[in-house]
Amino acid sequence: MLDSQGPGAIYYGQDPEIDASEDSWEEDLPLGWGDIRPDSRRKPSQGHPRTSVVIPAFNEEVTIGSVVLGAKLFAELVIVVDDGSTDKTALMAELAGAKVLRLEKNSGKANALMSGLRMPENAECEAVVVMDADGQHRAEDIVSVIAPVIAGEADLVIGSRFLEEGNHVPGYRRLGQKVLNRFTNLGSNVQITDTQSGLRALSHKAIANLDFASVGYNIESDMIVHFAERGLRIQEAPISVRYDVPNGHKKGSLSMGIGLISNLLSTIGYKRPLVAFGIPGALLILAGGIVGLSTILNFHLFGSWTFQLLTGASALILGAFMCVAAFMLNSLALLKASMKGIKT
């Protein structure tokens, strides 16, 4: 592995020891990192909180080098988890100065991210940042997300694209994000504006509470729901984002959204059964009652009642079943929570 002070950094345009005032500094940085000002360059070890950045990557050889170089401006340690890439992602990350963890086969974002977060080097850091490898995030926004963690105000800080104006997020992404926010916030009982953001910072306490299962892109929502259940403090910080990157999501927006919603519905049903089943069940019982009353009225007026009766009875039966299931699942959830409390 090449050291970040050696040929790896030169390969991407500039040795970190060269004076940042040189005019060529911004020109040499690829893929938009020229907006990082020279006066922001610093060595975190010189009186700054120790921070690490974990970047899961799959076939990102085009962007990973610049992402690592940008992250190294604001963190002492950058860890890239190569999730079974078939290109030169790992090599590019090493040349840029990252510590690379190679996974033998592609296992999905959740497993790659968890593998990186659980590396022992993170235990020595005051804040651990996760960010995407495709170049959508600005390195300087690392400062925004770690600030509340360093100050002891939050355990998870999520970088939100929607807290400030200026981020030109496509309309379909805004709509999809609002839907996912609703489901995630319903499952976690917290109000987050950007539940799927890939830029976030974790505290020591958050790292110690990574004992939950997740698959693929569900990791962002699952993390919020799990941490909220554990009583960890969750905040958001404004960030910027760009979409003119070489590689976007590996999955289509529609298929990814459907998968996320399906997972969230399962989580809500397990975590908050009264909300997932009780409320819809009560509404069905109400609807069944209304249909029943209209059936009586319709029978007296027109002598017809069969269709309305079947509809009302079906709604009442289904609603009653859902309410019973909600109370049973809620009792099991409360029992599980009480047993956890006894064990601890």
KAFEN-V295137 format. One record per residue. RES is the residue in one small letter. SS is DSSP state (~ for helix, > for strand, _ for the rest). PSI is psi in whole degrees, 0 to 359 (999 if undefined). Layout:
res:RES ss:SS psi:PSI
res:RES ss:SS psi:PSI
//
This chain:
res:m ss:_ psi:134
res:l ss:_ psi:141
res:d ss:_ psi:149
res:s ss:_ psi:343
res:q ss:_ psi:0
res:g ss:_ psi:216
res:p ss:~ psi:334
res:g ss:~ psi:314
res:a ss:~ psi:324
res:i ss:~ psi:324
res:y ss:~ psi:327
res:y ss:_ psi:10
res:g ss:_ psi:330
res:q ss:_ psi:133
res:d ss:_ psi:133
res:p ss:_ psi:340
res:e ss:_ psi:349
res:i ss:_ psi:143
res:d ss:_ psi:127
res:a ss:_ psi:351
res:s ss:_ psi:353
res:e ss:_ psi:141
res:d ss:_ psi:334
res:s ss:~ psi:355
res:w ss:~ psi:309
res:e ss:~ psi:325
res:e ss:~ psi:330
res:d ss:~ psi:342
res:l ss:_ psi:127
res:p ss:_ psi:165
res:l ss:_ psi:43
res:g ss:_ psi:4
res:w ss:~ psi:4
res:g ss:~ psi:345
res:d ss:~ psi:359
res:i ss:_ psi:116
res:r ss:_ psi:146
res:p ss:~ psi:328
res:d ss:~ psi:355
res:s ss:~ psi:352
res:r ss:_ psi:131
res:r ss:_ psi:164
res:k ss:_ psi:115
res:p ss:_ psi:334
res:s ss:_ psi:345
res:q ss:_ psi:70
res:g ss:_ psi:5
res:h ss:_ psi:154
res:p ss:_ psi:141
res:r ss:_ psi:125
res:t ss:> psi:142
res:s ss:> psi:156
res:v ss:> psi:128
res:v ss:> psi:127
res:i ss:> psi:107
res:p ss:> psi:137
res:a ss:> psi:138
res:f ss:_ psi:112
res:n ss:_ psi:57
res:e ss:_ psi:40
res:e ss:_ psi:334
res:v ss:_ psi:323
res:t ss:_ psi:338
res:i ss:~ psi:326
res:g ss:~ psi:313
res:s ss:~ psi:326
res:v ss:~ psi:317
res:v ss:~ psi:314
res:l ss:~ psi:319
res:g ss:~ psi:317
res:a ss:~ psi:325
res:k ss:~ psi:344
res:l ss:_ psi:339
res:f ss:_ psi:6
res:a ss:_ psi:148
res:e ss:_ psi:328
res:l ss:> psi:131
res:v ss:> psi:123
res:i ss:> psi:123
res:v ss:> psi:125
res:v ss:> psi:107
res:d ss:> psi:106
res:d ss:> psi:63
res:g ss:_ psi:35
res:s ss:_ psi:148
res:t ss:_ psi:2
res:d ss:_ psi:206
res:k ss:_ psi:31
res:t ss:~ psi:311
res:a ss:~ psi:316
res:l ss:~ psi:314
res:m ss:~ psi:321
res:a ss:~ psi:318
res:e ss:~ psi:317
res:l ss:~ psi:329
res:a ss:_ psi:352
res:g ss:_ psi:14
res:a ss:_ psi:155
res:k ss:> psi:126
res:v ss:> psi:128
res:l ss:> psi:116
res:r ss:> psi:127
res:l ss:> psi:138
res:e ss:_ psi:323
res:k ss:_ psi:159
res:n ss:_ psi:122
res:s ss:_ psi:0
res:g ss:_ psi:159
res:k ss:~ psi:319
res:a ss:~ psi:310
res:n ss:~ psi:319
res:a ss:~ psi:315
res:l ss:~ psi:316
res:m ss:~ psi:320
res:s ss:~ psi:319
res:g ss:~ psi:319
res:l ss:~ psi:331
res:r ss:_ psi:4
res:m ss:_ psi:138
res:p ss:~ psi:335
res:e ss:~ psi:332
res:n ss:~ psi:340
res:a ss:~ psi:337
res:e ss:~ psi:0
res:c ss:_ psi:148
res:e ss:_ psi:335
res:a ss:> psi:142
res:v ss:> psi:123
res:v ss:> psi:141
res:v ss:> psi:140
res:m ss:_ psi:160
res:d ss:_ psi:159
res:a ss:_ psi:356
res:d ss:_ psi:359
res:g ss:_ psi:9
res:q ss:_ psi:331
res:h ss:> psi:148
res:r ss:_ psi:137
res:a ss:_ psi:323
res:e ss:_ psi:343
res:d ss:~ psi:350
res:i ss:~ psi:321
res:v ss:~ psi:320
res:s ss:~ psi:319
res:v ss:~ psi:333
res:i ss:~ psi:340
res:a ss:~ psi:309
res:p ss:~ psi:330
res:v ss:~ psi:313
res:i ss:~ psi:324
res:a ss:_ psi:356
res:g ss:_ psi:22
res:e ss:_ psi:343
res:a ss:_ psi:154
res:d ss:_ psi:334
res:l ss:> psi:123
res:v ss:> psi:121
res:i ss:> psi:128
res:g ss:> psi:118
res:s ss:> psi:133
res:r ss:_ psi:352
res:f ss:_ psi:8
res:l ss:_ psi:338
res:e ss:_ psi:153
res:e ss:_ psi:160
res:g ss:_ psi:339
res:n ss:_ psi:117
res:h ss:_ psi:76
res:v ss:_ psi:127
res:p ss:_ psi:148
res:g ss:~ psi:318
res:y ss:~ psi:329
res:r ss:~ psi:320
res:r ss:~ psi:314
res:l ss:~ psi:312
res:g ss:~ psi:321
res:q ss:~ psi:322
res:k ss:~ psi:319
res:v ss:~ psi:314
res:l ss:~ psi:324
res:n ss:~ psi:316
res:r ss:~ psi:313
res:f ss:~ psi:315
res:t ss:~ psi:315
res:n ss:~ psi:327
res:l ss:~ psi:322
res:g ss:~ psi:335
res:s ss:~ psi:346
res:n ss:_ psi:29
res:v ss:_ psi:163
res:q ss:_ psi:104
res:i ss:_ psi:137
res:t ss:_ psi:345
res:d ss:_ psi:72
res:t ss:_ psi:339
res:q ss:_ psi:10
res:s ss:_ psi:135
res:g ss:_ psi:357
res:l ss:_ psi:115
res:r ss:> psi:160
res:a ss:> psi:142
res:l ss:> psi:145
res:s ss:_ psi:178
res:h ss:~ psi:317
res:k ss:~ psi:321
res:a ss:~ psi:316
res:i ss:~ psi:325
res:a ss:~ psi:348
res:n ss:_ psi:31
res:l ss:_ psi:34
res:d ss:_ psi:58
res:f ss:_ psi:156
res:a ss:_ psi:144
res:s ss:_ psi:159
res:v ss:_ psi:133
res:g ss:~ psi:225
res:y ss:~ psi:1
res:n ss:~ psi:348
res:i ss:~ psi:321
res:e ss:~ psi:312
res:s ss:~ psi:318
res:d ss:~ psi:323
res:m ss:~ psi:317
res:i ss:~ psi:311
res:v ss:~ psi:316
res:h ss:~ psi:312
res:f ss:~ psi:322
res:a ss:~ psi:321
res:e ss:~ psi:327
res:r ss:_ psi:355
res:g ss:_ psi:17
res:l ss:_ psi:151
res:r ss:_ psi:126
res:i ss:> psi:129
res:q ss:> psi:173
res:e ss:> psi:156
res:a ss:> psi:142
res:p ss:> psi:137
res:i ss:_ psi:168
res:s ss:_ psi:162
res:v ss:> psi:153
res:r ss:_ psi:148
res:y ss:_ psi:356
res:d ss:_ psi:60
res:v ss:_ psi:155
res:p ss:_ psi:319
res:n ss:_ psi:124
res:g ss:_ psi:212
res:h ss:_ psi:142
res:k ss:_ psi:336
res:k ss:_ psi:154
res:g ss:_ psi:151
res:s ss:~ psi:319
res:l ss:~ psi:310
res:s ss:~ psi:322
res:m ss:~ psi:319
res:g ss:~ psi:317
res:i ss:~ psi:318
res:g ss:~ psi:318
res:l ss:~ psi:316
res:i ss:~ psi:319
res:s ss:~ psi:316
res:n ss:~ psi:319
res:l ss:~ psi:322
res:l ss:~ psi:319
res:s ss:~ psi:319
res:t ss:~ psi:316
res:i ss:~ psi:318
res:g ss:~ psi:327
res:y ss:~ psi:316
res:k ss:~ psi:321
res:r ss:_ psi:71
res:p ss:~ psi:329
res:l ss:~ psi:325
res:v ss:~ psi:316
res:a ss:~ psi:323
res:f ss:~ psi:324
res:g ss:~ psi:311
res:i ss:~ psi:311
res:p ss:~ psi:324
res:g ss:~ psi:317
res:a ss:~ psi:321
res:l ss:~ psi:322
res:l ss:~ psi:320
res:i ss:~ psi:318
res:l ss:~ psi:315
res:a ss:~ psi:319
res:g ss:~ psi:321
res:g ss:~ psi:319
res:i ss:~ psi:317
res:v ss:~ psi:323
res:g ss:~ psi:316
res:l ss:~ psi:320
res:s ss:~ psi:331
res:t ss:~ psi:316
res:i ss:~ psi:315
res:l ss:~ psi:317
res:n ss:~ psi:326
res:f ss:~ psi:320
res:h ss:~ psi:329
res:l ss:~ psi:317
res:f ss:~ psi:349
res:g ss:_ psi:8
res:s ss:_ psi:134
res:w ss:_ psi:347
res:t ss:~ psi:307
res:f ss:~ psi:314
res:q ss:~ psi:322
res:l ss:~ psi:316
res:l ss:~ psi:319
res:t ss:~ psi:312
res:g ss:~ psi:317
res:a ss:~ psi:320
res:s ss:~ psi:317
res:a ss:~ psi:318
res:l ss:~ psi:316
res:i ss:~ psi:313
res:l ss:~ psi:318
res:g ss:~ psi:317
res:a ss:~ psi:319
res:f ss:~ psi:316
res:m ss:~ psi:322
res:c ss:~ psi:318
res:v ss:~ psi:316
res:a ss:~ psi:321
res:a ss:~ psi:314
res:f ss:~ psi:323
res:m ss:~ psi:314
res:l ss:~ psi:323
res:n ss:~ psi:322
res:s ss:~ psi:319
res:l ss:~ psi:321
res:a ss:~ psi:318
res:l ss:~ psi:322
res:l ss:~ psi:317
res:k ss:~ psi:318
res:a ss:~ psi:320
res:s ss:~ psi:323
res:m ss:~ psi:325
res:k ss:~ psi:319
res:g ss:~ psi:323
res:i ss:~ psi:319
res:k ss:~ psi:321
res:t ss:_ psi:999
//
